[in-house]
Amino acid sequence: MAGDRHLILIVDDEPEILDSLHLAFEADYTVRTAQSGREGLRVLQDESVVVIIADQRMPGMDGTEFLTQAMAVSPKSIRVMLTGYTDIDPLIEAVNAGQIYRYISKPWEPEEIKLEIQQAVEKYEMAEELEKRYAEITRLNVELEEARQKLEKENVQLRQVAQQRFRFDGLVGNSQAMDQVYGLMDKVFQSKVTVLLTGQTGTGKELLAKCIHFNGDRKEGPFVAQNCGALPSELLESELFGHRKGAFTGAVEDRPGLFDAADGGTVFLDEISETSQAMQVRLLRVLQEGEIRRVGESHDRSVDVRVIAATNQDLTAEVAAGRFREDLYYRLNVFPICVPPLKDRLEDVPALTDHFLNIFASDRRVQFSPEAMDLLCRHTWPGNVRELENEIQRALLIAGERDRILPGDLSETIRGEAGIGSGVRRTGTLKSVVVQIEKEMIANTLKRTDGNRTHAARALGISRWGLVQKIEKYEIDG
């Protein structure tokens, strides 16, 4: 193809016809001519030809044979045959063998043949454009498939990370109170029963719900959480069950709810006691029938979800007061697990502290001094684990670049609740006062850990062997 002009090849054994056609097309196309089929094939091998015009009857290689061979050399070229004969059978043979686009009878009208060739060129251009678009679609499909595979791989990795993070033996705390919780959780991992988590705010109920989900047979499905007290009843209904377009002002499109999104997985309903009576009826139907109905629709949809609910309220008292439906309570309370407050498992404070230090100060080695750790272990933690987490974040900021957190780095609430050595005389030498403080801390910690020396040593920030030596040195019971 020369420049931007399409190339036309004319093959005919009569020079006059070649000259005539050359003259007819040279204004619009680049024209090549050949007086035999073999010469025409050489042109096809060297140049990109858009349209081939060949005479039907030529000495040596006739038009049918030439166009048939031309398909192999230049398959994209549009093939046109000139014929001075009206025999139907040879024409049919030529059309079939050479896959001819048109045949033009001699003699022809100049305007007629120009129109025929113009249409042949347009067919070629259309085929080229379709090929380009097909190639682009193929490329995009390859990219989409690669992206899908990458996303699927990332999803698998994220699920593995989540499963690792929320695995049963990855929960923090080895107190007797938490051991009871672990024992109950272990019984429901592979079950589909509804679980009710009760306990004070900040005790980690959602973390336990995730642990149950990611250790069960639904771990490949989604985990969807909703705080029922965070939305008004009307919005909560739409959020959980979805709505139909036009169901209410602002419903501009159909929208599935969280139960739809969690199909095959788990829905975690936090603060379940905050739901209205109407919402409780709808939740009861989900638990009883496994069906939901979107706002504005008249038919039910089946969903396959496991429900884990949580509350910081006494639901039996709420039922007695008429604020919570008794039938829903019994549906939710199939397998209750009470999450203990942190004040009932203070021996877990050192392990939890190390856990949060690894999260918030992962780039450096930071420790609490024994005195600071003792203050943490004396605090009653009304805000539970969440309060401890916030306290550790604050202490790290106060300590700055130091690798040791001291009592002065803790908040006034922590420092004011328990003084160091409160029952120790403050007179005498520094060494004698320090000995008295150390004896009191060891004795109090042993009492708090029920005499467990391993737990006490961890709380004091010393080795177990070091603790044993000090117990013997100070003749401490325990």
Steps between C-alpha positions, in 0.01 A plus 500: 500500500652830392437791737137515615358371170368148472680269257309325219646215293365442146588170329409455131685367196368783279709822527210716380284389794782558742553851365128575508455388859821670611371825358160451667642449854829690517335818625367328814732204563853377451482253211724203419454292183602149395454316170497150654396320811858422601603862465197599708600255779845662518338841550286355778808362674674840499216744568180536704215489251147610590310392188599246230335527158571196279380388159324163496676359195875543464763274340699280737334574835136603460322742729339233717833328575675835558237626747501165678878524553469870584287408805800325654742784424273793589189371678371846596488632144154541346481296176309618189478309171460640149324274253394527138306176517157415625553128573345446841694190605849651459385812683362298789827303515700823501286660771527193725866420442634855521242629750432790267328812633362612159522405135470773238395428144681642199443754367436711810390852563784715650281640777363157576842340547618796710202452730567126525865555594408776746266256675773234499741747666238588762454129573874469550507803732208362700673163537819677615307704756320191628831318531648791698199510728511124546869523587425780747215302655726196523770711667249645746363154575853378573559799729166444673578133553844587637340759729235247608765241578705760688194612697407140575856435619489813718162393640642159586797666669271740689284209614811317614618809689158539658486134592848522649416818689177367645603140553406348834853480643574856388265660753680679783447382857565179690306571818255249641212727397616506138571126501129447566414725205742311273342171603154623400623648172670173411162327511331732248772544236360231272136555601240724336318588822428861587742639758425777750804683637435692820733725692595856575595749229862468395549135596562391138171339401542580130850351507358177641225502234764526227693219663192276493435585134857454374541166675173351379384344174380845382846656511509532119179704512466866599493634855269801524458706818238758593458698821123503550518804723681712242199557269135600540257212463391593145857529372605183681220309325621616159862435594436142611232391253552733202234693314328533166529809282236753597422333834565830679642844434861460394463141381617576148601142417456142615745424778577167667542493877767359728321166527527471120868598517568239770332212314710192569676672789432667833308810613617651829230713666659708773287675765201283408308639800477838326264372228135607484210260548427509125860417417497218753205343315692513171813353659289221647383405150859483376595267784188284466456479122831613352308759295516877462281753323645820357328826586238568232481142371215252540696174474754329724857403415686205648839568658753263648661685789620426848404760758726597788347765725655701781375722780629680806153490657329235711252368243300311759436830677414662166250221432346543845467874439325436168771667293626180336292221349516178697475282186792682337702469820463123499591488129817699566592331827559158344866506600588785737861597571571755773817698432659591837595861581869576524479554877414129532811394310767748603765232458448545123605868514874432440428281196251751362749779560769315303246438225416871466867600523571271204223675307574864588879481536591223258805692374677507837533305823298667776423362846310613806702536815396262783352796689296613199386145431391465861285810464336354190431176684344685796258706292138376484461589128134604477554549125647148473744401226415807294602725789828310539567537128444876519719530812789325329473723193505806725796374705704439184441859390598637842813279516614622159819329383572331834497120495359481853160623614503633854217564749511871418409419139164358606182704529390654830213251513743208510749664732236632736319172555797319654814650643830315502580371844193658656542298818877538523674728748682785323776546758835331510758438233409490131604136485267398784203682346565339160513157666165562668344614171639198315369261767155657486483492121601132489255403773211692342571359154517142632168554673346644185618203289389240757862406569582428133868590487519497121215753470638706787846517344348613171298770677810623683710500186764262638596137434335220691838396644561858614160502671573171680828640632328813633223293664763299684706809581206688652335187646171580327214250524397375157 
